[in-house]
Amino acid sequence: MTAELVRGQNHTLPQTRLEIRISAGSPVVAGATLADESGTVRGPEWVAHPGAHRLPGLEVSRQAAAGHRLAVDLEALPGAVHRVTVLLALPVGTGGPARFGATAAPFAAVTGLDGTEIATFTLTGLDAETAVNALELYRRQGAWKVRAVGQGYATGLAGMLTDQGLPGAAELAATIQEAVARSLARSVAPPPPRTPEADRVRQTSGPQAPPPASSGPTAPSATGTGPGTGSGPGTGPAATDPALPTAAAPTSGTPTPGAAAPTGPINYAHPRRRPSAPPAPPPAPEPAQPGQAPQPVAGDATGWSMDERLYNQIWGMFEDLARAVAAYRSAVDFAESRMGQELDRALSDPRNRIGGAGDRAREEARAKRDELTARAREALDRDLGQLAAEAAVVEPALPAAYAGWDNPVWHAHRIPMELPMALRLGDLHLPERADLRIPLLVRLPLERGIWVDSGRTASEAAALMDGDRLRRLAMETAVLHAARLLSVYPPGEFSVHVIDPAGAAAGPLAPLVDAGVLAGPPAAGAQGVASVLAHLTRRVDLVQMAVRAGAADSLPPDLDTGEQLLVVNDFPHGFDDRAVTQLRYLADEGPAVGVHLLMVADREDASAYGPVLDPLWRSLLRITPVADNHLADPWVGHAWTYEPPVVPPGSRVLEQVLAAVTTARRAAGR
């Protein structure tokens, strides 16, 4: 599984021969520094850059580009090296962006030599910086790890290298920029695009245009990966490797008879085979008026597909809101602390405690506090206004998997042929702006089960609600999640099993049952519970053995290898000790082989098991059927209020979506 890192997070590297892929919205310089155990770069010979692109165990690109591939062999590094820092910088004097805040957020992915992603990191939050430490590969107790850094420097390469203790940092930074400039001067601009008339008429005279210069052995290819990996802002918010193309394909080809000989390098590409065009970039925002912020655009983030760009944009909004509120709260705390200190100093003199001196000191301290708080609130309101404008643009543009049930996209929804990148589970908001909602997205396939908490102690809203009503709402929430999963998976690649031991969820389950989208009738009673659990446990066991033995072809023909979802209502009612053990096994081992758990339960009902079930509760993502502030972001740890998905009153969108699932399955012969 790909680890989607956020700033400061680390991940163990399973291998030592790696490739680091960089994608950016404009050409950047990519390099790397080697550091000893104390984090010091000992000299210029420990820096890999376009002017000296090879070091023992390390190779970087020779020129600035929008995409890079850096080769790393950790075992070949000098023994004194304990840290490899991947750095990015904007080239000087090329007419490109003057700061990272004026271009799309760079994206970094650490992969194996076979292209399998190990960890990814999107460098969000950059503004005036012109150089940034993207990633660190560091040795800890004999093992190598990767850490997402994302530390920017407005002082550029010189400031960054100085911070790493390099002697003569300014001179080396100038040398790097000179090497980049020489590389750009040697490159040949690609020819202009051919017109339709030129496509129909073969040139019969004149020299051919030479192809553009290559960026060396580490030049990136114009390929991308499918969904898998972000949040985050997600956490979040992580992302797949967008790997945007960075160079135009050569256009010279084999000359026709009678044509003049080409004057440039020969291109051996087949003249009638053209590479597939890259996806269209996100629409450009309208020019901002002087003194105004740029207009937001849906999909204005890095990514190979629109789904990926929207996913990254949502996680960027999540992180921006978290950090903006954190700055505001920190400023308010500082203002309160400063007021207390000033009052303590003023009133420490007994002479100021009597008469007007003490009152004046209090008034001045409170006035300063109010001024600081007002400034912080003004900055917060400005940031919140920009995020609200972005949310107003992004929400209507979301695909079905990311959209709320009130989005019109559901009324024209068609079952996709490919799995989307993520799924929306609800919304998140903070008390500073309750109407600014950020979609809560989870990656697909699900990496952990989901627990819908039906307990009355889950939140203040739950404590005031009738227990039976709360349990019904919890099951209705689970049905909405199951329906959404069915609607975004290709036909026949997702099956839903239901365990309802007492038959108490017949009402909420009616849409699924009536549409005929369940793998079988809801299982009731002890025998039904045992039958479903045995079936799914057998599937997990067989697939695990086949994967470990490399014998996927030997699976029984009656085994459904598609993704499976088990919906359990009112756990642990109807479960004996064996059934509980099987459920724990499915929660732990199932997601890796395509068996997922969606459980509706009140933890108090299972209190008799004591700490035995603690690992089960911890392994599941807890959500609630009513608003509750129990989720924390990975950046500053705010308590976010979770809002569960809700179908608009009187809407038949759920029935329409399930009918579309049934129609798609019939058309596919499922």
C-alpha positions as CSV (number, residue, x, y, z in Angstrom):
1,M,0.0,0.0,0.0
2,T,1.2,3.5,-0.8
3,A,1.8,5.7,2.2
4,E,0.4,9.2,1.6
5,L,2.6,11.4,3.8
6,V,1.9,14.8,5.3
7,R,4.5,17.3,6.4
8,G,6.6,15.7,9.2
9,Q,5.4,12.2,8.8
10,N,7.8,9.3,8.1
11,H,7.6,5.9,6.6
12,T,9.9,2.9,6.6
13,L,11.6,2.1,3.2
14,P,11.2,-1.6,2.3
15,Q,14.1,-1.6,-0.2
16,T,17.3,0.3,-0.8
17,R,17.3,0.8,-4.6
18,L,14.7,3.5,-5.2
19,E,13.5,6.1,-7.7
20,I,12.2,9.5,-6.6
21,R,9.7,11.1,-9.0
22,I,9.0,14.8,-9.0
23,S,6.2,16.5,-10.8
24,A,5.6,20.3,-10.7
25,G,3.5,22.8,-12.5
26,S,6.5,24.5,-14.1
27,P,10.2,23.6,-14.7
28,V,12.1,23.2,-11.4
29,V,15.7,22.3,-10.6
30,A,16.0,19.0,-8.7
31,G,19.0,18.0,-6.7
32,A,20.0,16.2,-3.5
33,T,22.4,16.7,-0.7
34,L,24.2,14.1,1.4
35,A,24.6,14.7,5.1
36,D,26.4,13.0,8.0
37,E,24.9,11.8,11.3
38,S,24.7,15.4,12.6
39,G,22.9,16.6,9.4
40,T,25.8,18.6,8.0
41,V,26.7,18.6,4.3
42,R,30.5,18.5,4.5
43,G,31.3,20.0,1.1
44,P,30.2,20.6,-2.5
45,E,31.2,17.1,-3.4
46,W,28.2,16.0,-1.2
47,V,25.7,17.8,-3.4
48,A,24.2,16.3,-6.6
49,H,22.9,19.0,-9.0
50,P,22.6,19.6,-12.8
51,G,26.3,20.6,-12.9
52,A,27.4,17.4,-11.1
53,H,24.6,15.0,-11.5
54,R,26.2,11.8,-10.3
55,L,27.4,10.9,-6.8
56,P,28.0,7.4,-5.4
57,G,24.5,5.9,-5.1
58,L,22.8,9.0,-6.4
59,E,21.9,10.5,-9.8
60,V,19.8,13.5,-10.6
61,S,18.6,15.3,-13.7
62,R,20.9,17.6,-15.7
63,Q,18.4,20.4,-16.4
64,A,15.3,22.1,-15.1
65,A,12.1,20.3,-16.0
66,A,8.5,19.9,-14.8
67,G,9.2,16.3,-14.1
68,H,12.2,14.5,-12.7
69,R,13.3,11.0,-11.8
70,L,16.1,10.7,-9.3
71,A,17.9,7.3,-8.9
72,V,19.0,6.4,-5.4
73,D,20.9,3.3,-4.2
74,L,21.2,3.6,-0.4
75,E,23.6,0.7,-0.1
76,A,26.1,2.4,-2.5
77,L,26.2,5.7,-0.5
78,P,29.4,6.4,1.5
79,G,29.4,5.0,5.0
80,A,29.5,8.5,6.6
81,V,26.2,9.4,4.9
82,H,23.1,9.2,7.1
83,R,20.8,11.5,5.3
84,V,19.8,12.2,1.7
85,T,17.7,15.4,1.2
86,V,15.9,16.0,-2.0
87,L,15.7,19.6,-2.9
88,L,13.8,21.6,-5.5
89,A,14.4,25.2,-6.7
90,L,13.0,27.5,-9.2
91,P,15.5,28.4,-12.0
92,V,16.7,32.0,-12.2
93,G,16.3,34.1,-15.3
94,T,14.1,31.8,-17.3
95,G,10.9,33.8,-17.3
96,G,9.1,31.3,-15.2
97,P,7.3,31.7,-11.8
98,A,9.3,33.7,-9.3
99,R,8.0,31.8,-6.3
100,F,6.4,28.4,-5.6
101,G,3.2,30.0,-4.5
102,A,2.6,31.1,-8.1
103,T,2.6,27.6,-9.5
104,A,0.9,24.2,-8.8
105,A,2.1,22.4,-5.7
106,P,5.0,20.0,-6.4
107,F,4.4,16.3,-6.0
108,A,7.0,13.7,-4.9
109,A,6.7,10.0,-5.0
110,V,9.2,7.4,-3.7
111,T,8.9,4.2,-5.8
112,G,10.7,0.9,-6.3
113,L,12.6,0.2,-9.5
114,D,9.4,-1.5,-10.9
115,G,7.4,1.7,-10.4
116,T,5.5,0.5,-7.4
117,E,4.8,3.5,-5.2
118,I,6.1,3.4,-1.6
119,A,5.3,6.9,-0.3
120,T,4.0,10.1,-1.8
121,F,4.0,13.7,-0.6
122,T,2.3,16.9,-2.1
123,L,4.2,20.0,-1.1
124,T,1.3,22.3,-0.2
125,G,1.4,25.6,1.6
126,L,4.3,27.2,-0.3
127,D,4.2,30.9,-1.0
128,A,7.2,33.2,-1.4
129,E,9.7,30.4,-1.3
130,T,12.0,29.8,-4.2
131,A,13.7,26.6,-2.9
132,V,12.3,23.8,-0.8
133,N,13.5,20.6,1.0
134,A,11.0,18.1,-0.3
135,L,12.0,14.7,1.2
136,E,14.6,13.2,3.5
137,L,15.8,9.7,3.3
138,Y,17.5,9.0,6.6
139,R,19.2,6.1,8.4
140,R,17.8,5.2,11.9
141,Q,19.0,2.2,13.8
142,G,20.3,0.5,10.7
143,A,17.1,1.0,8.7
144,W,16.2,3.6,6.1
145,K,13.1,5.8,6.3
146,V,11.6,8.6,4.3
147,R,10.3,11.8,5.9
148,A,8.1,14.4,4.2
149,V,9.7,17.8,4.9
150,G,8.3,20.5,2.7
151,Q,10.4,23.3,4.3
152,G,10.7,26.3,2.0
153,Y,13.3,29.0,1.8
154,A,12.5,32.5,0.4
155,T,16.3,33.0,0.3
156,G,16.6,30.3,-2.4
157,L,19.2,27.7,-2.9
158,A,21.9,29.7,-1.0
159,G,19.7,29.9,2.1
160,M,18.8,26.3,1.9
161,L,22.4,25.0,1.6
162,T,23.6,27.4,4.3
163,D,21.0,25.9,6.6
164,Q,22.5,22.5,6.0
165,G,25.9,23.7,7.1
166,L,27.5,23.7,3.6
167,P,30.7,25.9,3.4
168,G,30.5,28.2,0.4
169,A,26.7,27.7,0.0
170,A,26.2,31.0,-2.0
171,E,29.0,30.1,-4.5
172,L,27.6,26.6,-5.1
173,A,24.1,28.0,-5.5
174,A,25.3,30.3,-8.2
175,T,27.2,27.4,-9.9
176,I,24.0,25.3,-10.0
177,Q,21.9,28.2,-11.6
178,E,24.7,28.7,-14.1
179,A,24.6,25.0,-15.0
180,V,20.8,25.2,-15.5
181,A,21.2,28.2,-17.7
182,R,23.8,26.5,-19.9
183,S,21.5,23.5,-20.2
184,L,18.6,25.6,-21.3
185,A,20.8,27.5,-23.8
186,R,21.8,24.2,-25.4
187,S,18.2,22.9,-25.7
188,V,16.3,23.3,-29.0
189,A,12.7,24.6,-28.9
190,P,10.2,22.1,-30.3
191,P,8.6,23.0,-33.6
192,P,5.1,24.6,-33.6
193,P,2.1,22.3,-33.8
194,R,1.2,21.2,-37.2
195,T,-2.1,22.5,-38.7
196,P,-4.7,20.1,-40.1
197,E,-3.6,21.1,-43.6
198,A,0.0,20.2,-42.8
199,D,-1.1,16.8,-41.5
200,R,-2.7,16.1,-44.9
201,V,0.2,17.4,-47.0
202,R,3.6,15.6,-46.7
203,Q,6.6,18.0,-47.0
204,T,8.8,17.1,-49.9
205,S,11.6,19.7,-49.6
206,G,13.5,21.6,-47.1
207,P,15.3,20.4,-44.0
208,Q,13.4,18.9,-41.1
209,A,13.3,20.5,-37.7
210,P,15.5,18.7,-35.2
211,P,13.9,17.1,-32.2
212,P,14.1,18.9,-28.8
213,A,17.0,18.1,-26.7
214,S,16.7,15.2,-24.2
215,S,17.0,15.9,-20.5
216,G,19.5,13.0,-20.1
217,P,19.1,9.5,-18.8
218,T,16.8,10.5,-16.0
219,A,14.2,12.4,-18.1
220,P,10.6,11.5,-17.1
221,S,8.2,9.7,-19.2
222,A,4.7,11.0,-19.9
223,T,2.9,8.4,-17.9
224,G,0.6,8.4,-14.9
225,T,-0.8,6.0,-12.4
226,G,-4.4,5.4,-11.5
227,P,-6.2,6.1,-8.2
228,G,-4.7,4.8,-5.1
229,T,-2.6,6.6,-2.6
230,G,-4.4,10.8,-0.9
231,S,-5.0,13.0,2.1
232,G,-5.3,14.2,3.9
233,P,-5.4,17.0,3.9
234,G,-6.3,15.1,4.2
235,T,-5.6,14.0,5.9
236,G,-5.1,13.4,4.8
237,P,-4.9,14.2,3.1
238,A,-1.8,11.6,-0.1
239,A,-1.9,11.3,-4.2
240,T,-0.8,9.2,-7.1
241,D,2.1,10.1,-9.2
242,P,0.8,12.6,-11.8
243,A,4.1,12.3,-13.8
244,L,3.1,15.1,-16.1
245,P,5.0,15.2,-19.4
246,T,7.8,17.6,-19.6
247,A,9.1,17.5,-23.2
248,A,7.4,17.5,-26.5
249,A,7.7,14.4,-28.6
250,P,10.1,14.6,-31.5
251,T,8.3,15.5,-34.7
252,S,11.0,14.7,-37.3
253,G,10.5,11.5,-39.2
254,T,11.7,9.6,-42.2
255,P,12.1,11.9,-45.2
256,T,10.2,11.3,-48.3
257,P,11.9,10.5,-51.6
258,G,13.5,13.7,-53.0
259,A,13.5,15.5,-49.7
260,A,16.6,17.2,-48.5
261,A,18.6,15.4,-45.9
262,P,17.8,16.3,-42.4
263,T,20.4,18.6,-40.7
264,G,19.7,17.6,-37.1
265,P,19.8,14.3,-35.2
266,I,17.9,11.4,-36.8
267,N,14.7,10.4,-35.1
268,Y,13.9,6.8,-35.5
269,A,10.3,7.1,-34.2
270,H,7.7,5.6,-36.5
271,P,6.3,8.6,-38.5
272,R,2.7,7.4,-38.2
273,R,2.7,6.5,-34.5
274,R,2.1,9.4,-32.2
275,P,2.1,9.4,-28.4
276,S,-1.3,9.8,-26.8
277,A,-2.0,13.3,-25.8
278,P,-1.8,14.1,-22.1
279,P,-4.9,15.1,-20.3
280,A,-6.1,18.6,-20.6
281,P,-4.8,20.9,-17.9
282,P,-7.2,22.5,-15.5
283,P,-9.0,25.6,-16.8
284,A,-7.0,28.8,-16.1
285,P,-8.6,31.2,-13.7
286,E,-9.9,34.6,-14.8
287,P,-7.4,37.4,-14.3
288,A,-7.8,39.0,-10.9
289,Q,-8.4,42.7,-10.6
290,P,-5.7,44.7,-9.0
291,G,-5.7,44.1,-5.2
292,Q,-8.0,41.1,-5.5
293,A,-7.2,37.4,-5.0
294,P,-7.3,35.2,-8.1
295,Q,-10.6,33.6,-8.8
296,P,-10.8,29.9,-7.7
297,V,-11.0,27.1,-10.3
298,A,-12.2,23.6,-9.8
299,G,-9.4,21.1,-10.4
300,D,-6.7,23.7,-9.8
301,A,-4.2,21.2,-8.3
302,T,-1.6,18.8,-9.5
303,G,-2.7,15.5,-10.9
304,W,-2.9,13.4,-14.1
305,S,-6.7,13.2,-14.2
306,M,-9.5,15.6,-13.2
307,D,-10.5,13.2,-10.3
308,E,-6.9,13.3,-9.0
309,R,-6.7,17.1,-9.3
310,L,-10.0,17.5,-7.4
311,Y,-8.9,15.0,-4.8
312,N,-5.7,16.9,-4.2
313,Q,-7.5,20.3,-4.3
314,I,-9.9,19.1,-1.6
315,W,-7.1,17.9,0.7
316,G,-5.3,21.2,0.1
317,M,-8.5,23.0,1.2
318,F,-8.7,20.8,4.3
319,E,-5.1,21.6,5.2
320,D,-5.5,25.3,4.4
321,L,-8.5,25.5,6.7
322,A,-6.7,23.6,9.5
323,R,-3.7,25.8,9.4
324,A,-5.6,29.1,9.1
325,V,-7.7,28.3,12.2
326,A,-4.6,27.1,14.0
327,A,-2.9,30.4,13.3
328,Y,-6.0,32.3,14.6
329,R,-6.3,30.3,17.7
330,S,-2.6,30.6,18.4
331,A,-2.8,34.4,18.0
332,V,-5.8,34.6,20.3
333,D,-3.9,32.5,22.9
334,F,-0.9,34.8,22.6
335,A,-3.1,37.9,23.0
336,E,-4.6,36.5,26.2
337,S,-1.2,35.5,27.5
338,R,0.3,38.8,26.7
339,M,-2.6,40.6,28.5
340,G,-2.0,38.5,31.6
341,Q,1.7,39.2,31.6
342,E,1.2,43.0,31.2
343,L,-1.4,43.0,34.1
344,D,1.0,41.0,36.3
345,R,3.8,43.5,35.6
346,A,1.6,46.5,36.1
347,L,-0.1,45.3,39.3
348,S,3.0,43.8,40.9
349,D,3.7,47.3,42.3
350,P,1.3,47.9,45.2
351,R,1.1,51.6,44.3
352,N,-0.7,50.7,41.1
353,R,-3.4,48.7,42.8
354,I,-5.1,51.7,44.2
355,G,-6.4,54.6,42.3
356,G,-6.6,55.2,38.5
357,A,-3.2,53.6,37.6
358,G,-4.5,50.1,38.0
359,D,-7.6,50.8,36.0
360,R,-5.6,52.4,33.2
361,A,-3.2,49.4,33.1
362,R,-6.2,47.0,32.8
363,E,-7.8,49.1,30.0
364,E,-4.5,49.3,28.1
365,A,-3.9,45.6,28.4
366,R,-7.4,44.7,27.3
367,A,-7.2,47.2,24.4
368,K,-4.0,45.6,23.1
369,R,-5.6,42.2,23.5
370,D,-8.6,43.2,21.5
371,E,-6.4,44.8,18.8
372,L,-4.4,41.6,18.4
373,T,-7.5,39.5,18.4
374,A,-9.2,41.7,15.8
375,R,-6.1,41.5,13.5
376,A,-6.1,37.7,13.8
377,R,-9.8,37.5,13.1
378,E,-9.4,39.8,10.1
379,A,-6.7,37.5,8.6
380,L,-8.8,34.5,9.4
381,D,-11.9,36.0,7.8
382,R,-9.9,36.7,4.7
383,D,-8.6,33.2,4.5
384,L,-12.1,31.7,5.2
385,G,-13.6,33.9,2.5
386,Q,-11.1,32.6,-0.1
387,L,-11.8,29.0,1.0
388,A,-15.5,29.6,0.9
389,A,-15.3,30.9,-2.7
390,E,-13.2,27.9,-3.7
391,A,-15.7,25.5,-2.1
392,A,-18.5,27.2,-4.0
393,V,-16.7,26.4,-7.2
394,V,-15.4,23.0,-6.4
395,E,-18.6,21.4,-4.9
396,P,-20.7,21.7,-8.1
397,A,-17.8,20.2,-10.2
398,L,-17.3,17.1,-8.1
399,P,-17.9,13.7,-9.7
400,A,-20.4,11.4,-8.1
401,A,-18.0,9.6,-5.9
402,Y,-16.9,12.9,-4.3
403,A,-20.3,14.7,-4.4
404,G,-23.0,15.0,-1.8
405,W,-26.4,13.4,-2.3
406,D,-27.9,16.8,-3.1
407,N,-25.5,17.3,-6.1
408,P,-27.4,17.1,-9.4
409,V,-24.6,14.8,-10.8
410,W,-26.4,11.9,-9.2
411,H,-29.5,12.2,-11.3
412,A,-27.4,11.5,-14.4
413,H,-25.0,9.1,-12.8
414,R,-23.9,6.0,-14.8
415,I,-22.0,3.1,-13.3
416,P,-18.3,3.7,-14.2
417,M,-16.1,1.2,-15.9
418,E,-13.1,2.1,-13.7
419,L,-12.8,2.5,-10.0
420,P,-12.6,6.2,-8.8
421,M,-9.8,7.4,-6.7
422,A,-11.8,8.1,-3.5
423,L,-15.2,8.0,-1.8
424,R,-17.0,10.7,0.2
425,L,-18.1,9.7,3.7
426,G,-19.5,13.0,4.8
427,D,-18.4,16.5,5.6
428,L,-16.1,18.2,8.1
429,H,-16.2,21.7,9.6
430,L,-14.7,23.8,12.4
431,P,-16.7,26.1,14.8
432,E,-15.0,29.2,13.4
433,R,-17.0,28.8,10.1
434,A,-19.6,26.1,10.5
435,D,-21.0,26.7,7.0
436,L,-17.7,26.0,5.3
437,R,-17.8,22.2,4.8
438,I,-14.9,20.1,3.5
439,P,-15.7,16.7,2.0
440,L,-14.3,13.8,4.0
441,L,-12.7,11.6,1.3
442,V,-11.3,8.1,1.9
443,R,-9.2,6.2,-0.7
444,L,-10.5,3.3,-2.6
445,P,-10.2,0.3,-2.2
446,L,-10.9,0.8,1.5
447,E,-7.8,0.2,3.6
448,R,-9.8,-0.2,6.9
449,G,-13.3,-1.0,7.9
450,I,-15.9,1.6,9.0
451,W,-17.8,1.6,12.3
452,V,-21.1,3.6,12.5
453,D,-21.4,4.3,16.2
454,S,-25.0,3.9,17.3
455,G,-24.3,4.7,21.0
456,R,-26.1,7.5,22.8
457,T,-22.8,8.6,24.4
458,A,-21.2,9.3,21.1
459,S,-22.0,13.0,21.1
460,E,-24.3,15.6,22.7
461,A,-26.7,15.3,19.9
462,A,-26.8,11.5,20.3
463,A,-27.3,11.8,24.1
464,L,-30.5,13.8,23.5
465,M,-31.9,11.3,21.0
466,D,-34.1,8.3,21.6
467,G,-32.0,5.1,21.4
468,D,-34.2,3.3,18.8
469,R,-34.2,6.4,16.6
470,L,-30.4,6.6,16.9
471,R,-29.9,3.0,15.9
472,R,-32.2,3.4,12.9
473,L,-30.3,6.5,11.8
474,A,-27.0,4.6,12.2
475,M,-28.3,1.8,9.9
476,E,-29.6,4.3,7.4
477,T,-26.2,5.9,7.3
478,A,-24.6,2.5,6.7
479,V,-27.0,1.8,3.8
480,L,-26.1,5.1,2.2
481,H,-22.4,4.2,2.4
482,A,-23.1,0.7,0.9
483,A,-25.2,2.2,-1.9
484,R,-22.5,4.7,-2.7
485,L,-19.9,2.0,-2.9
486,L,-22.1,-0.1,-5.2
487,S,-22.6,2.9,-7.4
488,V,-18.9,3.7,-8.0
489,Y,-17.6,0.2,-8.6
490,P,-17.7,-1.3,-12.1
491,P,-20.6,-3.8,-12.6
492,G,-20.0,-7.1,-10.9
493,E,-16.9,-6.1,-9.1
494,F,-18.5,-5.4,-5.7
495,S,-20.8,-7.5,-3.6
496,V,-22.6,-6.6,-0.4
497,H,-23.5,-9.1,2.3
498,V,-25.7,-8.2,5.3
499,I,-25.9,-9.7,8.8
500,D,-29.0,-8.6,10.7
501,P,-29.3,-11.2,13.5
502,A,-32.7,-10.0,14.9
503,G,-34.1,-8.6,11.7
504,A,-34.3,-5.2,13.3
505,A,-33.0,-3.3,10.2
506,A,-35.7,-4.4,7.8
507,G,-36.8,-0.8,7.2
508,P,-33.5,0.8,6.5
509,L,-32.4,-2.2,4.4
510,A,-35.5,-2.0,2.2
511,P,-33.8,0.1,-0.6
512,L,-31.0,-2.5,-1.0
513,V,-33.3,-5.5,-0.8
514,D,-35.9,-4.1,-3.1
515,A,-33.3,-3.2,-5.7
516,G,-31.9,-6.7,-5.6
517,V,-28.3,-5.6,-5.3
518,L,-27.4,-7.7,-2.2
519,A,-25.4,-10.9,-2.6
520,G,-28.2,-12.7,-0.7
521,P,-31.0,-12.1,1.7
522,P,-29.9,-10.4,5.0
523,A,-28.7,-13.2,7.3
524,A,-30.6,-13.6,10.5
525,G,-30.2,-15.8,13.6
526,A,-27.1,-17.6,14.8
527,Q,-27.1,-20.0,11.8
528,G,-27.2,-17.1,9.3
529,V,-24.5,-15.2,11.1
530,A,-22.2,-18.3,11.1
531,S,-22.9,-19.0,7.4
532,V,-22.0,-15.6,6.1
533,L,-18.9,-15.3,8.3
534,A,-17.7,-18.8,7.2
535,H,-18.1,-17.9,3.6
536,L,-16.1,-14.7,3.8
537,T,-13.5,-16.2,6.1
538,R,-13.0,-19.0,3.5
539,R,-12.5,-16.4,0.8
540,V,-9.9,-14.5,2.8
541,D,-8.0,-17.7,3.5
542,L,-8.0,-18.9,0.0
543,V,-7.0,-15.6,-1.6
544,Q,-4.2,-15.1,1.0
545,M,-2.8,-18.6,0.3
546,A,-3.0,-18.0,-3.5
547,V,-1.2,-14.7,-3.2
548,R,1.5,-16.0,-1.0
549,A,2.1,-19.0,-3.3
550,G,1.9,-17.0,-6.5
551,A,-0.9,-19.3,-7.7
552,A,-3.9,-17.0,-8.4
553,D,-5.0,-19.3,-11.2
554,S,-5.6,-22.2,-8.7
555,L,-8.5,-20.5,-6.9
556,P,-11.8,-22.5,-7.0
557,P,-14.0,-21.4,-10.0
558,D,-16.9,-20.7,-7.6
559,L,-14.9,-18.1,-5.6
560,D,-16.0,-14.5,-6.2
561,T,-12.7,-12.6,-6.5
562,G,-14.5,-9.2,-6.6
563,E,-14.5,-6.8,-3.7
564,Q,-16.8,-7.8,-0.8
565,L,-18.5,-5.6,1.8
566,L,-20.0,-7.1,5.0
567,V,-22.6,-4.9,6.7
568,V,-23.2,-6.0,10.3
569,N,-26.1,-4.5,12.3
570,D,-26.4,-4.4,16.0
571,F,-23.1,-6.1,16.9
572,P,-22.5,-8.2,19.0
573,H,-26.2,-9.3,19.2
574,G,-26.4,-12.8,17.7
575,F,-22.6,-13.4,17.8
576,D,-21.0,-16.2,19.9
577,D,-17.3,-16.3,20.7
578,R,-16.4,-18.1,17.5
579,A,-18.3,-15.5,15.4
580,V,-16.6,-12.6,17.2
581,T,-13.2,-14.2,16.5
582,Q,-14.1,-14.5,12.8
583,L,-15.3,-10.9,12.6
584,R,-12.0,-9.7,14.2
585,Y,-10.1,-11.8,11.6
586,L,-12.1,-10.2,8.7
587,A,-11.5,-6.7,10.1
588,D,-7.7,-7.4,10.4
589,E,-7.0,-9.5,7.3
590,G,-9.9,-8.7,5.0
591,P,-9.0,-5.3,3.5
592,A,-5.7,-6.5,2.0
593,V,-7.6,-9.2,-0.1
594,G,-10.8,-7.2,-0.9
595,V,-13.1,-8.0,2.1
596,H,-14.3,-4.9,3.9
597,L,-16.4,-4.4,7.1
598,L,-19.1,-1.8,7.7
599,M,-20.4,-2.3,11.2
600,V,-23.2,-0.6,13.1
601,A,-22.7,-1.0,16.8
602,D,-22.8,0.6,20.3
603,R,-19.6,-0.1,22.1
604,E,-21.4,-0.3,25.4
605,D,-23.4,-3.3,24.2
606,A,-20.0,-5.2,23.8
607,S,-18.7,-4.1,27.2
608,A,-18.9,-7.7,28.5
609,Y,-16.0,-8.6,26.3
610,G,-13.8,-6.1,28.1
611,P,-10.4,-5.3,26.4
612,V,-10.6,-8.2,24.1
613,L,-12.4,-6.1,21.4
614,D,-10.2,-3.0,21.9
615,P,-8.1,-3.9,18.8
616,L,-11.3,-4.3,16.7
617,W,-12.6,-0.8,17.6
618,R,-9.2,0.8,17.0
619,S,-8.9,-0.9,13.6
620,L,-12.1,0.7,12.3
621,L,-12.8,4.3,11.2
622,R,-15.4,5.6,13.5
623,I,-18.2,7.8,12.2
624,T,-21.5,8.8,13.6
625,P,-25.1,9.0,12.4
626,V,-25.4,12.5,13.9
627,A,-23.0,15.5,14.1
628,D,-20.0,14.8,16.3
629,N,-16.6,16.4,16.8
630,H,-14.4,13.3,17.2
631,L,-12.2,13.4,14.1
632,A,-8.7,15.1,14.2
633,D,-6.6,16.2,11.2
634,P,-3.0,15.0,10.9
635,W,-1.5,18.6,10.8
636,V,-2.5,20.4,14.0
637,G,-5.0,18.0,15.6
638,H,-8.1,20.1,15.5
639,A,-11.3,18.4,16.6
640,W,-13.4,18.5,13.5
641,T,-17.2,18.1,13.5
642,Y,-18.2,15.3,11.3
643,E,-21.6,15.6,9.4
644,P,-22.9,12.3,8.1
645,P,-24.3,12.0,4.6
646,V,-28.0,12.9,4.2
647,V,-30.4,12.4,1.3
648,P,-32.6,15.5,0.7
649,P,-36.1,15.2,2.1
650,G,-38.5,13.7,-0.4
651,S,-35.7,12.8,-2.8
652,R,-35.7,9.5,-4.7
653,V,-32.0,9.7,-5.6
654,L,-31.1,6.6,-3.6
655,E,-33.6,4.5,-5.4
656,Q,-32.5,6.0,-8.8
657,V,-28.8,5.1,-8.1
658,L,-29.6,1.6,-7.0
659,A,-31.8,1.1,-10.1
660,A,-28.8,2.2,-12.2
661,V,-26.7,-0.4,-10.4
662,T,-29.2,-3.1,-11.2
663,T,-29.4,-2.0,-14.9
664,A,-25.6,-2.0,-15.3
665,R,-25.4,-5.5,-13.8
666,R,-28.0,-6.9,-16.1
667,A,-26.3,-5.3,-19.1
668,A,-23.0,-6.8,-18.1
669,G,-24.6,-10.2,-17.6
670,R,-23.9,-10.2,-13.8
